[in-house]
Amino acid sequence: MINNPYTPQGTFTLYCGPMFSGKSQYLIIEAQKLKLIKNYNFLFVKPVIDQGVSTKIRTRTGLTEECKLIKNSSEILRIMEEEKIIPNAVLIDEISFFDRGIVDVVQHLLKKKSKVYASGLDLDFRGEPFETMQYLLSIADHVNKLGAVCMYKDCYGHATRTQRLINGEPAHYDSKTVIIADENAKKELVSYEPRCRNHHEVPGKPEKSLSDIISAEK
């Protein structure tokens, strides 16, 4: 849903959830709506996380949208300075992969009365919050937490986690936080799929016992 675009107030809308939950699709739909507004300018960006990334955001349903590729969060402000604009809206795809500075950038945009729409993973492959997303979820005006379909065998339940597989097996807890779904330097085939809480597997993940939890509360 788009608020009145001419209301002089910045608002922050965040779409989050596991891979394959449609986060980017919602962001593209927002962009297509904004294009219908006369004299309305917006900036659409995504981070460069691998060398083969395209300037087009493409969803599995066929929606596409052009975007600017940037290496770090401060480039958003640099683009605004170079083009001498304060966008009516800034759309940020894969915001969870940005550095910690993205929180300050979003706050700055809101002070400038720009609307911010963003999408990103709330949890990493371990099922733990991305550090940046913890802050972004706290300051967002509107949070849309999306789910996917669990692809574990014949489950098809509500998936809220992203399962990393290396050569078809669940990735160990000590694996790198961000690995592109492709063959990495060690020639290990890395892939991802959505999983429900019950079927999300992370070998080596430390688990607190009941006594540890009780002791921590004292």
N, C-alpha and C positions, 0 to 999 in steps of 0.2 A: 504494500500500500504506500502511495506517495502522499505526503502531507502537502498542503498548499505551497507550491514552489515559490510564491512571492511573499510568504511570511518571513520577515526579517529575523530569523532565529535559526542558528545551526542546530541540527539534530544528528544523532549517530545511530544508524541501523546496522546491526550485525547479524549475518547468517553464519551459523556454525554447525558442525557435526562431522561425522566420519567421511572418509572418501566415498564417492558414488552416492551421496545423499542429495545432490542437486543444488549445492551451494552456489556454484558459478552460474547456473541457469537462472536462479533468482536475480543475481546481480545483472546479468545480461538483459533480463526483462525490465529491470529498473532503468537501464540505459536506453532501451528502446522507447520506454515511456517518456523519458526526458527529452528525446529527440523531437517529440511532437510539440514541445513548448517553444513558442517563438522567442527568439533572442535569449535563449537559455544556454549557457555554456557549461560544459562539465569536462573533467579530466578523468580518464580511465587508465589505471596503472596496475602492473603486477611485477613481482620480483623476478630477477634472473636467478634461477636455481640450477640450471644446467645449460650447456652450450647449444643444445638443439631446440630451445624453447622458441615458440613462434610469437609474433606480434598479434596473432589472432587468438582470442579465447574461444575455444570450441567445446561444446557439450556433447554428450552421447546422444542427445535428441536432435542434433543438427543445428542448434543455435550458435551463431558466431558473432563476435564483436571485436573491432580493432582496439588495441591498447598500446600504451607506452611501456617498454621494458626498463626497469630501473634497478640499480645495484644496491641502493640503500635508501632508507626512509627520507633522508634529507634532500634527495633528488626531487621529491615532490615540491618542496618549497623553492628549489632552484629553478625548476621548470616554470613555476608561477612568476618568479622574478624576471626570468628571461623573456617570457611572453607578456609580461606586464599585465597579468590578469589575477583576479581573485575569483575562482570558479564558483558558480552557483552550487555546484556539487562536485565531490571527488569520490570516485568509485575505486575500491582497492580489492583486487583478487588475491587470494592466498596470503592474507595479511599475517597469518601465524608464522610465516617464514621470514618476516622482516626483523631487523634488529630492534632492541629495546627503545630506540629513539622514535619508533612509529607512534608510541603513546603520546609523546610530546607533540608530534606533528598533527595527530588527530585533534588534540586539545587546542592547538593553534588554529586549525581550520575552523573549529567550532566557534572560537572567539571572533573569527572573521566572518561569521554568519554563513559559512558554507555548510551544506548538508554533506554528510559522509555516509557512504554505503560500503560495507566491506563483507568479505566472505573468507572463511578459514577453518582449519581444523582446530577443534577445541582441545583434543587429546592427541598425544603422540602415539607411536606404535606400542608403547608400554602401557597405554591406558592412563597416562599421567598428563596433567595440563601443560600445554606449552606456556613457558614463563610469560611471554608477552600477552597471550590471550587471557591470562588471569586478570591483568589490568584492564584490557579492552572490554571484557565482559562486565567489569565493575562500572565502567564509565558510560557504557552504551545506554541510549534512551530506549531502544527497542531491540530485543534479542529474539531471534528466530532459531530455535534449536531443532535441527532437522535430523531425521533418521534414514537409514537405508534398509536393504533386505539382507539378512544374514545368509552368506553363501557357504556355510559349513554343511556339507553333505545335503541332507534334505530338511534342514531346519527352517529356513525362510522366515525366521522371526524378525523382530525389530532390532536392527543393528545400530549400535551407538559407538562402536569401537572400530579402529582400523587395524586389521591383521597384516603384519609383515611376514612374508614367506621368503626364505632363502633356499634356493634349490628345492622348493616345495615343502620345506619344513619351517615351523614357527621360529622367528628370529630370537636369539638370546637377548636377555635384558641388557647386556653390556654392549650390544650393537650400537652403531652411531645413531644419533637422533634423526638425522635427515639423510636418506639415501634415495636417489632417483630410481624409479621402477624401470630398470634396464640392467644390462650387464655391467658390473662395476670393474674396478681395476684388477680384482682377483678372479674375474670371470665367473662370479657367482650370479646366478639368475635371481634377481630381486623382483618380487611382485607384491601386490596388495589386494586385499579384498575386505569388504565389510563383514563384521561379525557382531553377534549379540553378546551380551555380558557373559553368558554361560559358556560360549564357545570361543571366547577370546583367549589365546594361549601365549604366555610370555615365559619361557623357561628361564629359571634363575632369578625371577622377580622375588625380592624379599617380601615376606609376609609377616605381619605382626600377630603374635599369639594373643589370646583373650587376656592372659595375665599381663602382657605388655601394655595392652590398651587400658586395662584397669589401673595399672601402676602409673601410667602417664596422666591419669585424671586426678591423682592424689596431690 
